[in-house]
Amino acid sequence: MFDFKEKTIIVTGAAQGIGKETAKGIVEGGGDVIILDLNSEKGEATAKEFNGHATFYKIDLGDCKNCREVINTVCAEHDKIDGLINVGGIISKAKFEDISDEEWERTIRINLTGTYSTCSEIYPYFMKNGGGRIVNVSSVAGKIGGGLLGTAAYASSKAGVNGLTKAIAKEGGKYGISCNAVCPSFTHTAMTKSLAEDKEKNDLIINMIPLRRAAEPYEIAQMILFFASDAASFVNGEIGDCDGGIVLD
Ligand SMILES: NC(=O)c1ccc[n+]([C@@H]2O[C@H](COP(=O)([O-])OP(=O)(O)OC[C@H]3O[C@@H](n4cnc5c(N)ncnc54)[C@H](O)[C@@H]3O)[C@@H](O)[C@H]2O)c1
């Protein structure tokens, strides 16, 4: 649907789920994709599916130093990187009174600091190259104080991603760097498998979504791909809801 000819785009968390669908859309649009993920087995297998248009690198979004090293290596090993899409992340389902300090720290470290680390490392590269497009995958949870599955630590990490997105958009615009975020709601992936299998919880959540259904990963990917493409050339700092109508702002 979107044109990515002659573009090379990094996608974190692209071994499966929403990230994989995003990578697929880039390749279908004529581009090349750099798949970054913690899961080497799935990441390598996904890269193979894209017939020479994808390369896999292992990354741990929970390790700032590793993120910087991997982004540096990718930039050094490819002629040009045109965009960065941060999809990788984890859920935290603990009720507020049950969150341990470790769970809080890990959720913020992977979801928020991981996004910060990749953005921070590629930012000077984009400045030097005359620009680049960044898309961060957030969540409806970041807007409404906890989502349908993710609770306080998750919501806080994603609210942080929204703030970071706006700040990069504001500061990076003058260098041709755009930064936008997508906030999905309940989407059928490995992350929500246990929820979808619990009929009572599933029905409760579906009833909170005006479209009365969960999304499929490709539907979220469409909004990500729009923000990552030149079709969104004047869109910057937007926190886009892709949630079936939950957030009406
Ligand atoms: N599925 C939903 O309902 C939903 C809703 C709102 C937001 N989101 C967000 O969408 C994004 C993608 O989620 P998904 O549903 O496709 O989940 P998923 O679990 O299918 O995919 C997440 C990917 O991130 C990778 N990952 C996890 N920790 C990592 C780390 N430390 N370093 C590198 N990679 C790591 C995983 O290996 C996996 O490939 C996440 O940021 C999630 O918070 C999902």
The ligand as an ORCA input file, in Angstrom:
! r2SCAN-3c Opt
* xyz 0 1
  N      -0.927     -6.797     20.991
  C      -1.579     -5.779     21.530
  O      -2.762     -5.884     21.893
  C      -0.881     -4.456     21.714
  C      -1.662     -3.361     22.124
  C      -1.054     -2.129     22.300
  C       0.300     -1.988     22.071
  N       1.036     -3.065     21.676
  C       2.478     -2.854     21.470
  O       2.831     -3.312     20.193
  C       4.196     -3.733     20.188
  C       4.317     -5.104     19.544
  O       3.599     -6.016     20.333
  P       3.034     -7.402     19.771
  O       1.631     -7.464     20.183
  O       3.411     -7.595     18.348
  O       3.828     -8.390     20.742
  P       4.740     -9.667     20.489
  O       5.023    -10.176     21.842
  O       4.123    -10.564     19.474
  O       6.062     -9.030     19.848
  C       6.981     -8.292     20.595
  C       8.358     -8.479     19.988
  O       9.283     -7.726     20.792
  C      10.427     -8.541     21.051
  N      11.081     -8.153     22.301
  C      10.592     -8.275     23.563
  N      11.507     -7.877     24.465
  C      12.593     -7.470     23.752
  C      13.869     -6.962     24.101
  N      14.229     -6.802     25.380
  N      14.735     -6.668     23.115
  C      14.396     -6.840     21.812
  N      13.213     -7.329     21.414
  C      12.316     -7.646     22.373
  C       9.878     -9.958     21.127
  O      10.892    -10.942     20.938
  C       8.840     -9.943     20.016
  O       9.380    -10.310     18.771
  C       4.669     -3.662     21.649
  O       5.397     -2.475     21.862
  C       3.357     -3.628     22.417
  O       3.501     -2.989     23.666
  C       0.482     -4.285     21.499
*
